[in-house]
């Protein structure tokens, strides 16, 4: 089974970069990359595996790291050129300046079958509404469901206290 993985090296972590790849044998593949195609110190085999999971969508179709890279590109997250002392060491890479949590969320959404254009990796944390917010939503829903079109104006204004969270609610 192919796996999708995310890792960093001590040098990449200093720059806030992570690498996203796929392989059947993750450890072996990372070690190959560190020996030959590392964007950083090719003498060092030190790395931290940040995330790894099956590259299998819920519909049973395997996917590749290229699928994740394409979604990231469509969201404006481009791979980073690796430079040292002003010189470009690697022009094409799979290194991204992203939080691991965002990539894990992206993978989960993609696996669940979400369309790439509907996946939001920059705002994905979910918070439940507080009781007063839920009550306001229920009251608003009741108002709109009981109003007759063509009658009174179909509007409702919340007279909410500061820090209520009108935009969130």
DSSP file (Angstrom, degrees, kcal/mol; ACC not computed):
  #  RESIDUE AA STRUCTURE BP1 BP2  ACC     N-H-->O    O-->H-N    N-H-->O    O-->H-N    TCO  KAPPA ALPHA  PHI   PSI    X-CA   Y-CA   Z-CA
    1    1 A X              0   0    0      0, 0.0     2,-0.1     0, 0.0    55,-0.1   0.000 360.0 360.0 360.0 129.6    0.0    0.0    0.0
    2    2 A X        -     0   0    0     53,-0.2    53,-2.7    23,-0.1     2,-0.3  -0.469 360.0-152.9 -71.7 143.8    1.3    3.4   -1.0
    3    3 A X  E     -AB  23  54A   0     20,-3.0    20,-2.0    51,-0.3     2,-0.4  -0.896   9.7-141.7-117.7 148.0    1.7    5.9    1.8
    4    4 A X  E     -AB  22  53A   0     49,-2.9    49,-2.1    -2,-0.3     2,-0.3  -0.913  33.1-179.2-102.4 137.6    1.6    9.7    1.7
    5    5 A X  E     -AB  21  52A   0     16,-2.8    16,-2.2    -2,-0.4     2,-0.4  -0.928  25.3-155.4-141.0 161.2    4.1   11.3    4.1
    6    6 A X  E     +AB  20  51A   0     45,-2.6    44,-2.2    -2,-0.3    45,-1.8  -0.999  24.8 161.8-135.3 131.7    5.4   14.6    5.5
    7    7 A X  E     -AB  19  49A   0     12,-2.0    12,-2.9    -2,-0.4     2,-0.3  -0.945  19.1-157.7-144.4 168.3    8.9   15.0    6.9
    8    8 A X  E     - B   0  48A   0     40,-1.9    40,-3.1    -2,-0.3     2,-0.3  -0.950  10.2-142.4-139.2 161.5   11.4   17.7    7.8
    9    9 A X     >  -     0   0    0     -2,-0.3     4,-2.9    38,-0.2     5,-0.2  -0.750  38.6-101.8-112.4 166.5   15.2   17.8    8.4
   10   10 A X  H  > S+     0   0    0     36,-0.4     4,-1.5    -2,-0.3    37,-0.1   0.908 124.9  47.1 -55.8 -39.6   16.9   19.9   11.0
   11   11 A X  H  > S+     0   0    0      2,-0.2     4,-0.9     1,-0.2    -1,-0.2   0.900 113.5  46.3 -69.4 -41.1   17.8   22.4    8.2
   12   12 A X  H >4>S+     0   0    0      1,-0.2     5,-2.9     2,-0.2     3,-0.6   0.893 108.7  56.0 -69.4 -37.5   14.4   22.5    6.7
   13   13 A X  H ><5S+     0   0    0     -4,-2.9     3,-1.1     1,-0.3    -1,-0.2   0.873 101.3  57.9 -61.8 -36.9   12.7   22.9   10.1
   14   14 A X  H 3<5S+     0   0    0     -4,-1.5    -1,-0.3     1,-0.3    -2,-0.2   0.838 111.6  42.2 -60.1 -32.3   14.9   26.0   10.7
   15   15 A X  T <<5S-     0   0    0     -4,-0.9    -1,-0.3    -3,-0.6    -2,-0.2   0.398 117.9-112.1 -95.5   1.0   13.4   27.5    7.5
   16   16 A X  T < 5 +     0   0    0     -3,-1.1    82,-0.4    -4,-0.4     2,-0.3   0.797  69.5 142.7  75.0  28.6    9.8   26.3    8.3
   17   17 A X      < -     0   0    0     -5,-2.9     2,-0.3    80,-0.2    -1,-0.2  -0.798  29.6-174.0-108.8 146.1    9.8   23.9    5.4
   18   18 A X  E     - C   0  96A   0     78,-2.5    78,-3.0    -2,-0.3     2,-0.4  -0.945  18.4-133.6-130.0 154.4    8.3   20.4    5.1
   19   19 A X  E     -AC   7  95A   0    -12,-2.9   -12,-2.0    -2,-0.3     2,-0.5  -0.919  13.2-159.3-111.2 136.0    8.5   17.8    2.3
   20   20 A X  E     +A    6   0A   0     74,-1.6     2,-0.3    -2,-0.4   -14,-0.2  -0.962  28.9 141.7-116.1 124.2    5.4   16.0    1.1
   21   21 A X  E     -A    5   0A   0    -16,-2.2   -16,-2.8    -2,-0.5     2,-0.3  -0.840  36.4-130.6-146.5-177.6    5.9   12.7   -0.8
   22   22 A X  E     +A    4   0A   0     -2,-0.3     2,-0.3   -18,-0.2   -18,-0.2  -0.989  29.9 146.8-141.9 152.4    4.5    9.2   -1.4
   23   23 A X  E     -A    3   0A   0    -20,-2.0   -20,-3.0    -2,-0.3     3,-0.3  -0.968  50.3-122.1-171.4 161.8    6.1    5.8   -1.3
   24   24 A X  S    S+     0   0    0      1,-0.3     2,-0.6    -2,-0.3    -1,-0.1   0.857 114.6  34.4 -79.3 -39.5    5.5    2.1   -0.5
   25   25 A X  S  > S-     0   0    0      1,-0.2     4,-2.4    -3,-0.1    -1,-0.3  -0.880  75.1-174.5-117.4  96.1    8.4    2.1    2.0
   26   26 A X  H  > S+     0   0    0     -2,-0.6     4,-2.7    -3,-0.3     5,-0.2   0.918  80.5  48.7 -60.6 -50.2    8.4    5.6    3.5
   27   27 A X  H  > S+     0   0    0      1,-0.2     4,-2.3     2,-0.2    -1,-0.2   0.924 113.6  47.0 -58.7 -46.4   11.6    5.2    5.6
   28   28 A X  H  > S+     0   0    0      1,-0.2     4,-2.0     2,-0.2    -1,-0.2   0.916 112.8  49.8 -61.6 -43.7   13.6    3.8    2.6
   29   29 A X  H  X S+     0   0    0     -4,-2.4     4,-2.3     2,-0.2    -2,-0.2   0.909 110.7  48.7 -64.4 -43.0   12.3    6.5    0.3
   30   30 A X  H  X S+     0   0    0     -4,-2.7     4,-2.6     1,-0.2    -1,-0.2   0.928 110.7  50.8 -63.5 -43.4   13.2    9.4    2.7
   31   31 A X  H  X S+     0   0    0     -4,-2.3     4,-1.7    -5,-0.2    -1,-0.2   0.867 109.1  51.9 -63.9 -35.0   16.7    7.9    3.2
   32   32 A X  H  X>S+     0   0    0     -4,-2.0     4,-2.1     2,-0.2     5,-0.6   0.923 110.6  48.5 -63.5 -43.3   17.1    7.8   -0.6
   33   33 A X  I  X>S+     0   0    0     -4,-2.3     4,-0.9     1,-0.2     5,-0.8   0.898 109.7  51.5 -64.6 -39.7   16.1   11.4   -0.9
   34   34 A X  I  <5S+     0   0    0     -4,-2.6    -1,-0.2     1,-0.2     4,-0.2   0.861 113.8  45.1 -66.2 -34.4   18.5   12.4    1.9
   35   35 A X  I  <5S+     0   0    0     -4,-1.7    -1,-0.2    -5,-0.2    -2,-0.2   0.845 134.2   7.9 -76.4 -34.6   21.4   10.7    0.2
   36   36 A X  I  <5S+     0   0    0     -4,-2.1    -3,-0.2    -5,-0.1    -2,-0.2   0.796 134.1  28.2-119.1 -43.2   20.8   11.8   -3.4
   37   37 A X  I  <<S+     0   0    0     -4,-0.9    -3,-0.2    -5,-0.6    -4,-0.1   0.150  74.1 143.1-116.6  19.1   18.1   14.5   -3.8
   38   38 A X      < -     0   0    0     -5,-0.8     4,-0.2    -6,-0.2    -4,-0.1  -0.334  44.8-147.8 -62.7 139.6   18.2   16.3   -0.5
   39   39 A X  S    S+     0   0    0      2,-0.1    -1,-0.2     3,-0.0    50,-0.1   0.541  85.0  31.1 -81.8  -6.2   17.6   20.0   -0.8
   40   40 A X  S    S-     0   0    0      1,-0.1     2,-0.8     4,-0.1    -2,-0.0  -0.007 121.8  -8.2-123.6-134.9   19.8   20.5    2.2
   41   41 A X    >   -     0   0    0      1,-0.2     3,-1.1    -2,-0.1    -1,-0.1  -0.569  52.4-167.5 -74.7 106.5   22.8   18.8    3.6
   42   42 A X  T 3  S+     0   0    0     -2,-0.8    -1,-0.2     1,-0.2    -4,-0.1   0.576  83.5  63.5 -74.3  -7.3   23.2   15.5    1.7
   43   43 A X  T 3  S+     0   0    0      2,-0.0     2,-0.4    -3,-0.0    -1,-0.2   0.700  90.0  79.6 -85.1 -20.1   25.7   14.2    4.2
   44   44 A X    <   -     0   0    0     -3,-1.1    -4,-0.1   -10,-0.1     0, 0.0  -0.735  52.3-175.0 -93.1 132.9   23.1   14.2    7.0
   45   45 A X        +     0   0    0     -2,-0.4     2,-0.4     2,-0.0    -1,-0.1   0.158  46.3 123.8-105.8  16.1   20.6   11.4    7.3
   46   46 A X        +     0   0    0    -12,-0.1   -36,-0.4     2,-0.0     2,-0.3  -0.628  29.8 145.7 -83.2 131.8   18.7   13.0   10.1
   47   47 A X        -     0   0    0     -2,-0.4     2,-0.5   -38,-0.2   -38,-0.2  -0.974  40.4-131.7-155.0 164.9   15.0   13.7    9.6
   48   48 A X  E     -B    8   0A   0    -40,-3.1   -40,-1.9    -2,-0.3     2,-0.8  -0.983  17.3-140.8-124.6 119.2   11.7   13.7   11.5
   49   49 A X  E     +B    7   0A   0     -2,-0.5   -42,-0.2   -42,-0.2     3,-0.1  -0.703  23.2 179.0 -77.6 113.6    8.7   11.9   10.1
   50   50 A X  E     -     0   0A   0    -44,-2.2     2,-0.3    -2,-0.8   -43,-0.2   0.774  61.5  -3.5 -89.7 -29.8    5.9   14.3   10.8
   51   51 A X  E     +B    6   0A   0    -45,-1.8   -45,-2.6     2,-0.0    -1,-0.3  -0.964  56.2 173.0-164.2 144.0    3.0   12.4    9.3
   52   52 A X  E     +B    5   0A   0     -2,-0.3     2,-0.3   -47,-0.2   -47,-0.2  -0.946  13.3 149.8-155.0 136.0    2.3    9.2    7.3
   53   53 A X  E     -B    4   0A   0    -49,-2.1   -49,-2.9    -2,-0.3    -2,-0.0  -0.975  52.3 -69.4-157.7 165.6   -0.9    7.5    6.3
   54   54 A X  E     -B    3   0A   0     -2,-0.3     2,-1.3   -51,-0.2   -51,-0.3  -0.340  37.6-135.5 -60.3 137.0   -2.3    5.3    3.5
   55   55 A X        +     0   0    0    -53,-2.7     8,-2.0     8,-0.1     2,-0.4  -0.485  65.6 120.8 -91.9  63.3   -2.7    7.1    0.2
   56   56 A X  B     -D   62   0B   0     -2,-1.3     6,-0.2     6,-0.2    -2,-0.1  -0.983  55.9-139.5-134.2 120.2   -6.1    5.7   -0.4
   57   57 A X    >   -     0   0    0      4,-3.0     3,-2.1    -2,-0.4    55,-0.2  -0.292  33.0-104.7 -72.2 164.1   -9.3    7.7   -0.8
   58   58 A X  T 3  S+     0   0    0     53,-3.4    54,-0.1     1,-0.3    -1,-0.1   0.722 121.0  61.6 -62.6 -21.4  -12.5    6.6    0.8
   59   59 A X  T 3  S-     0   0    0     52,-0.3    -1,-0.3     2,-0.2     3,-0.1   0.381 122.2-105.4 -86.5   5.4  -13.7    5.4   -2.6
   60   60 A X  S <  S+     0   0    0     -3,-2.1     2,-0.4     1,-0.3    -2,-0.1   0.451  78.1 132.2  90.1   1.3  -10.8    3.0   -2.8
   61   61 A X        -     0   0    0      1,-0.0    -4,-3.0    -5,-0.0    -1,-0.3  -0.745  53.0-131.7 -91.4 129.8   -8.7    4.9   -5.3
   62   62 A X  B     -D   56   0B   0     -2,-0.4     2,-0.3    -6,-0.2    -6,-0.2  -0.456  24.5-162.4 -72.4 151.1   -5.0    5.4   -4.5
   63   63 A X        -     0   0    0     -8,-2.0     2,-0.2    -2,-0.1    -8,-0.1  -0.864   6.1-134.8-130.4 169.3   -3.6    8.8   -4.9
   64   64 A X    >>  -     0   0    0     -2,-0.3     4,-1.1     1,-0.1     3,-0.9  -0.710  30.5-105.2-119.8 168.0   -0.2   10.3   -5.3
   65   65 A X  H 3> S+     0   0    0      1,-0.2     4,-2.8    -2,-0.2     5,-0.2   0.806 116.7  67.9 -61.9 -28.5    1.8   13.2   -3.8
   66   66 A X  H 3> S+     0   0    0      1,-0.2     4,-2.4     2,-0.2    -1,-0.2   0.847  95.3  55.6 -61.0 -33.5    1.3   15.0   -7.1
   67   67 A X  H <> S+     0   0    0     -3,-0.9     4,-1.7     2,-0.2    -1,-0.2   0.925 110.5  43.9 -64.0 -44.0   -2.4   15.2   -6.3
   68   68 A X  H  X S+     0   0    0     -4,-1.1     4,-2.5     2,-0.2    -2,-0.2   0.907 112.5  52.6 -67.6 -41.9   -1.7   17.0   -3.0
   69   69 A X  H  X S+     0   0    0     -4,-2.8     4,-2.6     1,-0.2    -2,-0.2   0.899 107.6  52.4 -60.1 -40.9    0.9   19.2   -4.7
   70   70 A X  H  X S+     0   0    0     -4,-2.4     4,-2.3     2,-0.2    -1,-0.2   0.899 109.7  48.1 -64.4 -40.4   -1.6   20.3   -7.3
   71   71 A X  H  X S+     0   0    0     -4,-1.7     4,-1.3     2,-0.2    -1,-0.2   0.931 111.1  50.9 -65.5 -43.6   -4.2   21.2   -4.7
   72   72 A X  H  <>S+     0   0    0     -4,-2.5     5,-2.8     1,-0.2     3,-0.5   0.921 110.2  50.0 -58.9 -43.5   -1.6   23.2   -2.8
   73   73 A X  H ><5S+     0   0    0     -4,-2.6     3,-1.8     1,-0.2    -1,-0.2   0.914 107.3  53.7 -61.1 -42.9   -0.6   25.0   -6.0
   74   74 A X  H 3<5S+     0   0    0     -4,-2.3    -1,-0.2     1,-0.3    -2,-0.2   0.753 108.0  51.7 -64.6 -22.3   -4.3   25.8   -6.7
   75   75 A X  T 3<5S-     0   0    0     -4,-1.3    -1,-0.3    -3,-0.5    -2,-0.2   0.381 124.9-103.0 -93.4   2.3   -4.5   27.4   -3.2
   76   76 A X  T < 5S+     0   0    0     -3,-1.8     2,-1.0    -4,-0.2    -3,-0.2   0.564  82.4 129.3  88.8   8.6   -1.4   29.5   -3.8
   77   77 A X      < -     0   0    0     -5,-2.8     2,-0.2    -6,-0.2    -1,-0.2  -0.816  38.7-175.1 -98.5  97.0    1.0   27.4   -1.8
   78   78 A X        -     0   0    0     -2,-1.0    19,-0.4     1,-0.1    16,-0.0  -0.588  31.8 -95.4 -93.8 152.8    3.9   26.9   -4.2
   79   79 A X        -     0   0    0     -2,-0.2     2,-0.4    14,-0.1    17,-0.2  -0.329  46.1-114.1 -63.0 151.0    6.9   24.7   -3.6
   80   80 A X        -     0   0    0     15,-3.0    15,-0.4    -3,-0.1     2,-0.3  -0.704  15.2-129.2 -93.6 134.8    9.9   26.6   -2.3
   81   81 A X        -     0   0    0     -2,-0.4     2,-0.6    11,-0.1    10,-0.2  -0.651  27.9-129.0 -75.1 136.7   13.1   27.1   -4.2
   82   82 A X  E     +E   90   0C   0      8,-2.2     7,-3.1    -2,-0.3     8,-1.7  -0.797  33.5 177.0 -94.2 122.6   16.1   26.1   -2.0
   83   83 A X  E     -E   88   0C   0     -2,-0.6     2,-0.4     5,-0.3     5,-0.2  -0.884  16.7-168.2-123.2 154.7   18.8   28.8   -1.8
   84   84 A X  E >  S-E   87   0C   0      3,-2.7     3,-1.9    -2,-0.3    -2,-0.0  -0.954  78.3 -12.0-143.4 124.5   22.0   29.0    0.1
   85   85 A X  T 3  S-     0   0    0     -2,-0.4     3,-0.1     1,-0.3    -1,-0.0   0.861 130.3 -53.1  53.9  39.1   24.0   32.2    0.3
   86   86 A X  T 3  S+     0   0    0      1,-0.2     2,-0.4     0, 0.0    -1,-0.3   0.327 115.1 114.5  83.6  -8.3   21.9   33.8   -2.4
   87   87 A X  E <  S-E   84   0C   0     -3,-1.9    -3,-2.7     1,-0.0     2,-0.6  -0.790  70.4-121.2 -98.3 138.9   22.4   30.9   -4.9
   88   88 A X  E     +E   83   0C   0     -2,-0.4    -5,-0.3    -5,-0.2     3,-0.2  -0.680  30.6 176.4 -78.2 117.3   19.6   28.7   -6.0
   89   89 A X  E    S+     0   0C   0     -7,-3.1     2,-0.4    -2,-0.6    -6,-0.2   0.857  74.0  15.6 -86.7 -40.9   20.5   25.1   -5.0
   90   90 A X  E     -E   82   0C   0     -8,-1.7    -8,-2.2     1,-0.1    -1,-0.3  -0.989  56.2-177.5-138.2 125.6   17.3   23.5   -6.2
   91   91 A X  S    S+     0   0    0     -2,-0.4     2,-0.6     1,-0.2    -1,-0.1   0.868  78.5  44.5 -88.2 -42.7   14.7   25.2   -8.4
   92   92 A X  S    S+     0   0    0    -11,-0.1     2,-0.3   -10,-0.0    -1,-0.2  -0.920  76.6 148.2-108.6 121.4   12.0   22.4   -8.5
   93   93 A X        -     0   0    0     -2,-0.6   -14,-0.1     2,-0.1   -12,-0.1  -0.845  53.4-132.2-140.2 176.0   11.3   20.9   -5.1
   94   94 A X        +     0   0    0     -2,-0.3   -74,-1.6   -15,-0.1     2,-0.4  -0.054  69.8 120.0-117.7  26.5    8.5   19.3   -3.1
   95   95 A X  E     -C   19   0A   0    -15,-0.4   -15,-3.0   -76,-0.2     2,-0.3  -0.799  41.8-173.6 -95.8 133.8    9.3   21.4   -0.1
   96   96 A X  E     -C   18   0A   0    -78,-3.0   -78,-2.5    -2,-0.4     2,-1.2  -0.945  31.5-129.8-129.3 147.0    6.5   23.7    1.2
   97   97 A X        +     0   0    0    -19,-0.4     2,-0.3    -2,-0.3   -80,-0.2  -0.752  67.1 120.2 -94.2  87.2    6.3   26.4    3.8
   98   98 A X        -     0   0    0     -2,-1.2     2,-0.3   -82,-0.4    -2,-0.1  -0.966  67.7-103.1-146.7 156.1    3.3   25.1    5.6
   99   99 A X    >>  -     0   0    0     -2,-0.3     4,-1.4     1,-0.1     3,-0.6  -0.646  30.1-128.8 -78.4 142.0    2.1   23.8    8.9
  100  100 A X  H 3> S+     0   0    0     -2,-0.3     4,-2.8     1,-0.2     5,-0.2   0.876 107.6  62.4 -58.2 -38.4    1.8   20.0    9.1
  101  101 A X  H 3> S+     0   0    0      1,-0.2     4,-2.3     2,-0.2    -1,-0.2   0.861 101.5  51.7 -58.3 -36.8   -1.8   20.4   10.5
  102  102 A X  H <> S+     0   0    0     -3,-0.6     4,-2.5     2,-0.2    -1,-0.2   0.911 111.1  46.5 -66.7 -41.9   -2.8   22.1    7.2
  103  103 A X  H  X S+     0   0    0     -4,-1.4     4,-2.8     2,-0.2    -2,-0.2   0.914 111.9  50.5 -67.0 -42.4   -1.4   19.3    5.1
  104  104 A X  H  X S+     0   0    0     -4,-2.8     4,-2.4     2,-0.2    -2,-0.2   0.912 111.9  48.5 -61.5 -42.1   -3.0   16.6    7.3
  105  105 A X  H  X S+     0   0    0     -4,-2.3     4,-2.5    -5,-0.2    -2,-0.2   0.924 111.0  50.6 -63.0 -44.3   -6.4   18.4    7.0
  106  106 A X  H  X S+     0   0    0     -4,-2.5     4,-2.6     1,-0.2    -2,-0.2   0.926 111.0  48.3 -59.0 -46.3   -5.9   18.7    3.2
  107  107 A X  H  X S+     0   0    0     -4,-2.8     4,-2.9     1,-0.2    -1,-0.2   0.922 111.0  50.8 -61.3 -44.4   -5.2   15.0    3.0
  108  108 A X  H  X S+     0   0    0     -4,-2.4     4,-1.8     1,-0.2    -1,-0.2   0.914 112.2  46.5 -61.1 -43.4   -8.2   14.1    5.1
  109  109 A X  H  X>S+     0   0    0     -4,-2.5     5,-2.3     2,-0.2     4,-0.5   0.915 113.4  48.7 -65.1 -42.9  -10.5   16.2    3.0
  110  110 A X  H ><5S+     0   0    0     -4,-2.6     3,-1.1     1,-0.2    -2,-0.2   0.914 111.1  50.0 -63.8 -43.0   -9.1   14.8   -0.2
  111  111 A X  H 3<5S+     0   0    0     -4,-2.9   -53,-3.4     1,-0.3   -52,-0.3   0.854 106.2  56.8 -63.0 -34.3   -9.5   11.3    1.1
  112  112 A X  H 3<5S-     0   0    0     -4,-1.8    -1,-0.3    -5,-0.2    -2,-0.2   0.591 122.8-105.6 -74.8 -10.1  -13.1   12.0    2.1
  113  113 A X  T <<5 +     0   0    0     -3,-1.1    -3,-0.2    -4,-0.5    -2,-0.1   0.541  63.0 158.0  99.0   7.8  -13.9   13.0   -1.5
  114  114 A X      < -     0   0    0     -5,-2.3    -1,-0.3    -6,-0.2     2,-0.2  -0.395  48.5-110.1 -64.0 141.9  -14.1   16.8   -1.1
  115  115 A X    >>  -     0   0    0      1,-0.1     3,-2.0    -2,-0.1     4,-0.6  -0.523  24.5-121.5 -71.1 139.6  -13.5   18.6   -4.3
  116  116 A X  G >4 S+     0   0    0      1,-0.3     3,-1.1     2,-0.2    -1,-0.1   0.849 111.9  57.0 -51.8 -38.2  -10.2   20.5   -4.3
  117  117 A X  G 34 S+     0   0    0      1,-0.2    -1,-0.3     3,-0.0    -2,-0.0   0.714 106.8  50.4 -69.1 -18.0  -11.9   23.8   -4.9
  118  118 A X  G <4 S+     0   0    0     -3,-2.0     2,-0.5     2,-0.0    -1,-0.2   0.489  86.3 101.4 -96.1  -4.3  -14.0   23.3   -1.7
  119  119 A X    <<  -     0   0    0     -3,-1.1     2,-0.6    -4,-0.6   -13,-0.1  -0.707  53.6-165.6 -85.7 125.1  -11.1   22.4    0.5
  120  120 A X        +     0   0    0     -2,-0.5    -3,-0.0     1,-0.1    -2,-0.0  -0.925  15.0 170.9-111.4 108.0  -10.0   25.3    2.8
  121  121 A X  S    S+     0   0    0     -2,-0.6     3,-0.3     1,-0.2    -1,-0.1   0.574  76.0  57.0 -93.5  -8.7   -6.6   24.6    4.3
  122  122 A X  S    S+     0   0    0      1,-0.3     2,-0.3     2,-0.1    -1,-0.2   0.732 118.0  28.0 -92.8 -23.1   -6.2   28.1    5.8
  123  123 A X  S    S+     0   0    0      1,-0.1    -1,-0.3   -21,-0.1    -3,-0.1  -0.770  78.1 122.9-136.7  89.7   -9.4   28.1    7.8
  124  124 A X        +     0   0    0     -2,-0.3     2,-0.3    -3,-0.3    -1,-0.1   0.520  31.4 111.5-128.5 -10.0  -10.3   24.6    8.8
  125  125 A X        -     0   0    0     -3,-0.1     2,-0.4     1,-0.0    -3,-0.0  -0.518  55.5-147.0 -72.9 134.0  -10.5   24.5   12.6
  126  126 A X        -     0   0    0     -2,-0.3     2,-0.4     0, 0.0    -2,-0.0  -0.844  15.4-174.5-105.8 135.7  -14.1   23.9   13.7
  127  127 A X        -     0   0    0     -2,-0.4     2,-0.1     0, 0.0    -2,-0.0  -0.984  25.3-120.4-126.3 138.5  -15.5   25.4   16.9
  128  128 A X        -     0   0    0     -2,-0.4     2,-0.1     1,-0.1     0, 0.0  -0.435  34.0-105.7 -73.9 153.2  -18.9   24.7   18.3
  129  129 A X        -     0   0    0     -2,-0.1     2,-0.1     1,-0.1    -1,-0.1  -0.473  33.5-113.8 -73.4 149.0  -21.3   27.6   18.8
  130  130 A X    >>  -     0   0    0     -2,-0.1     4,-2.5     1,-0.1     3,-0.7  -0.413  35.6-100.4 -74.5 161.1  -21.9   28.8   22.3
  131  131 A X  H 3> S+     0   0    0      1,-0.3     4,-2.4     2,-0.2     5,-0.2   0.880 123.6  50.6 -53.6 -42.7  -25.5   28.3   23.7
  132  132 A X  H 3> S+     0   0    0      1,-0.2     4,-1.6     2,-0.2    -1,-0.3   0.833 110.7  50.1 -68.0 -28.9  -26.5   31.9   23.1
  133  133 A X  H <> S+     0   0    0     -3,-0.7     4,-2.1     2,-0.2    -2,-0.2   0.916 110.6  48.6 -72.2 -43.5  -25.2   31.7   19.5
  134  134 A X  H  X S+     0   0    0     -4,-2.5     4,-2.5     1,-0.2    -2,-0.2   0.901 110.4  52.3 -60.4 -41.0  -27.2   28.5   18.8
  135  135 A X  H  X S+     0   0    0     -4,-2.4     4,-2.6    -5,-0.2    -1,-0.2   0.901 108.4  50.7 -62.6 -40.8  -30.3   30.1   20.3
  136  136 A X  H  X S+     0   0    0     -4,-1.6     4,-2.3     2,-0.2    -1,-0.2   0.896 110.7  48.9 -64.5 -40.1  -29.9   33.1   18.0
  137  137 A X  H  X S+     0   0    0     -4,-2.1     4,-2.6     2,-0.2    -2,-0.2   0.922 112.4  47.9 -65.7 -43.8  -29.5   30.8   14.9
  138  138 A X  H  X S+     0   0    0     -4,-2.5     4,-2.5     2,-0.2    -2,-0.2   0.915 112.2  49.3 -63.3 -42.6  -32.6   28.8   15.9
  139  139 A X  H  X S+     0   0    0     -4,-2.6     4,-2.2     1,-0.2    -1,-0.2   0.902 112.5  48.3 -63.0 -40.7  -34.6   32.0   16.5
  140  140 A X  H  X S+     0   0    0     -4,-2.3     4,-2.3     2,-0.2     5,-0.2   0.915 111.0  50.2 -66.4 -43.1  -33.5   33.3   13.1
  141  141 A X  H  X S+     0   0    0     -4,-2.6     4,-2.3     1,-0.2    -2,-0.2   0.928 111.0  48.8 -61.3 -45.8  -34.4   30.1   11.4
  142  142 A X  H  X S+     0   0    0     -4,-2.5     4,-1.7     1,-0.2    -1,-0.2   0.913 109.6  53.7 -59.8 -43.3  -37.9   30.0   13.0
  143  143 A X  H  X S+     0   0    0     -4,-2.2     4,-1.2     1,-0.2    -2,-0.2   0.933 112.9  41.8 -57.2 -48.6  -38.4   33.7   11.9
  144  144 A X  H  < S+     0   0    0     -4,-2.3    -1,-0.2     1,-0.2    -2,-0.2   0.816 113.4  52.3 -73.7 -29.6  -37.6   33.0    8.3
  145  145 A X  H  < S+     0   0    0     -4,-2.3    -1,-0.2    -5,-0.2    -2,-0.2   0.765 113.9  43.1 -77.0 -23.6  -39.6   29.8    8.1
  146  146 A X  H  < S+     0   0    0     -4,-1.7    -2,-0.2    -3,-0.2    -1,-0.2   0.631  93.0  96.1 -96.3 -15.4  -42.7   31.4    9.5
  147  147 A X  S  < S-     0   0    0     -4,-1.2     2,-0.5    -5,-0.2     7,-0.0  -0.505  73.1-130.5 -74.6 143.2  -42.6   34.6    7.5
  148  148 A X    >   -     0   0    0     -2,-0.2     3,-2.1     1,-0.0    -2,-0.1  -0.828  23.0-115.8 -94.9 126.0  -44.7   34.6    4.4
  149  149 A X  T 3  S+     0   0    0     -2,-0.5     3,-0.1     1,-0.3     4,-0.1  -0.324 103.3  28.3 -57.4 140.9  -42.9   35.8    1.2
  150  150 A X  T 3  S+     0   0    0      2,-0.2    -1,-0.3     1,-0.2     3,-0.1   0.249 108.6  85.9  89.1 -13.1  -44.5   39.0   -0.1
  151  151 A X  S <  S-     0   0    0     -3,-2.1    -1,-0.2     1,-0.3     3,-0.1   0.430  94.6  -8.5 -86.1-131.6  -45.5   40.0    3.4
  152  152 A X  S    S-     0   0    0      1,-0.2    -1,-0.3    -3,-0.1    -2,-0.2  -0.180  96.0 -76.0 -60.9 160.2  -43.3   41.9    5.7
  153  153 A X        -     0   0    0      1,-0.1     2,-2.0    -3,-0.1    -1,-0.2  -0.344  42.4-123.9 -60.0 136.3  -39.7   42.3    4.7
  154  154 A X        +     0   0    0     -3,-0.1     2,-0.3    -7,-0.0    -1,-0.1  -0.523  68.5 119.1 -84.7  73.8  -37.7   39.1    5.2
  155  155 A X        -     0   0    0     -2,-2.0     2,-0.3   -12,-0.1    -3,-0.0  -0.930  39.5-172.0-134.6 158.7  -35.0   40.6    7.5
  156  156 A X        -     0   0    0     -2,-0.3     2,-0.5     2,-0.0    -2,-0.0  -0.953   8.5-157.2-150.7 134.4  -33.8   40.1   11.0
  157  157 A X        -     0   0    0     -2,-0.3     2,-0.6     2,-0.0    -2,-0.0  -0.951  13.7-140.1-114.9 127.1  -31.3   42.1   12.9
  158  158 A X        -     0   0    0     -2,-0.5     2,-1.2     1,-0.1     8,-0.0  -0.749   4.5-159.4 -85.8 123.2  -29.4   40.7   15.8
  159  159 A X        +     0   0    0     -2,-0.6     2,-0.3     0, 0.0    -1,-0.1  -0.710  35.1 167.9 -96.2  79.5  -29.0   43.0   18.7
  160  160 A X        -     0   0    0     -2,-1.2     3,-0.1     1,-0.1     4,-0.1  -0.703  35.8-112.6-104.4 147.7  -26.0   41.1   20.1
  161  161 A X    >   -     0   0    0     -2,-0.3     3,-1.3     1,-0.1     4,-0.2  -0.215  49.4 -79.9 -66.4 162.2  -23.6   42.1   22.8
  162  162 A X  T 3  S+     0   0    0      1,-0.2    -1,-0.1     2,-0.1     0, 0.0  -0.352 119.2  25.4 -62.1 147.8  -19.9   42.8   22.0
  163  163 A X  T 3  S+     0   0    0     -3,-0.1    -1,-0.2     1,-0.0    -2,-0.1   0.630  83.4 125.7  69.1  17.0  -17.8   39.6   21.6
  164  164 A X  S <  S-     0   0    0     -3,-1.3    -2,-0.1    -4,-0.1    -3,-0.1   0.869  73.0-125.3 -69.3 -37.2  -21.0   37.7   20.6
  165  165 A X     >  +     0   0    0     -4,-0.2     4,-2.8     3,-0.1    -3,-0.1   0.885  42.3 169.4  91.6  49.1  -19.4   36.4   17.4
  166  166 A X  T  4 S+     0   0    0      1,-0.2    -8,-0.0     2,-0.2     0, 0.0   0.902  76.8  49.2 -61.2 -42.7  -22.0   37.5   14.8
  167  167 A X  T  4 S+     0   0    0      1,-0.2    -1,-0.2     2,-0.2    -2,-0.0   0.925 114.6  44.3 -65.2 -44.1  -19.8   36.8   11.8
  168  168 A X  T  4        0   0    0      1,-0.2    -2,-0.2     0, 0.0    -1,-0.2   0.926 360.0 360.0 -63.4 -45.2  -18.9   33.3   13.1
  169  169 A X     <        0   0    0     -4,-2.8    -1,-0.2    -5,-0.0    -2,-0.2   0.484 360.0 360.0 -70.0 360.0  -22.5   32.6   14.0
